[in-house]
Amino acid sequence: MQFHFSAVLAYLDPGSGSFIVQILIASLLGSALMIKAFWRQITSIFRRKN
């Protein structure tokens, strides 16, 4: 059985890697800010009412 590997014609320049890192950081920071903004509503779910 023979395997034929074709050439991969994909190229990632340094700008692409930096763009992916920026997207990841922005997603993490956005999630953190969203959690911070709704923290009181989130904790009220778990709080016991007297």
CNS distance restraints for C-alpha pairs under 8 A (distance, minus, plus):
assign (resid  12 and name CA) (resid  16 and name CA) 5.92 0.50 0.50
assign (resid  12 and name CA) (resid  17 and name CA) 7.18 0.50 0.50
assign (resid  13 and name CA) (resid  17 and name CA) 7.05 0.50 0.50
assign (resid  14 and name CA) (resid  18 and name CA) 6.36 0.50 0.50
assign (resid  15 and name CA) (resid  19 and name CA) 6.06 0.50 0.50
assign (resid  16 and name CA) (resid  20 and name CA) 6.27 0.50 0.50
assign (resid  17 and name CA) (resid  21 and name CA) 6.31 0.50 0.50
assign (resid  18 and name CA) (resid  22 and name CA) 6.19 0.50 0.50
assign (resid  19 and name CA) (resid  23 and name CA) 6.26 0.50 0.50
assign (resid  20 and name CA) (resid  24 and name CA) 6.33 0.50 0.50
assign (resid  21 and name CA) (resid  25 and name CA) 6.22 0.50 0.50
assign (resid  22 and name CA) (resid  26 and name CA) 6.00 0.50 0.50
assign (resid  23 and name CA) (resid  27 and name CA) 6.07 0.50 0.50
assign (resid  24 and name CA) (resid  28 and name CA) 6.29 0.50 0.50
assign (resid  25 and name CA) (resid  29 and name CA) 6.14 0.50 0.50
assign (resid  26 and name CA) (resid  30 and name CA) 5.86 0.50 0.50
assign (resid  27 and name CA) (resid  31 and name CA) 6.08 0.50 0.50
assign (resid  28 and name CA) (resid  32 and name CA) 6.19 0.50 0.50
assign (resid  29 and name CA) (resid  33 and name CA) 6.17 0.50 0.50
assign (resid  30 and name CA) (resid  34 and name CA) 6.13 0.50 0.50
assign (resid  31 and name CA) (resid  35 and name CA) 6.18 0.50 0.50
assign (resid  32 and name CA) (resid  36 and name CA) 6.14 0.50 0.50
assign (resid  33 and name CA) (resid  37 and name CA) 6.06 0.50 0.50
assign (resid  34 and name CA) (resid  38 and name CA) 6.33 0.50 0.50
assign (resid  35 and name CA) (resid  39 and name CA) 5.64 0.50 0.50
assign (resid  38 and name CA) (resid  42 and name CA) 6.16 0.50 0.50
assign (resid  39 and name CA) (resid  43 and name CA) 6.08 0.50 0.50
assign (resid  40 and name CA) (resid  44 and name CA) 6.03 0.50 0.50
assign (resid  41 and name CA) (resid  45 and name CA) 6.82 0.50 0.50
assign (resid  42 and name CA) (resid  46 and name CA) 7.52 0.50 0.50
assign (resid  43 and name CA) (resid  47 and name CA) 6.22 0.50 0.50
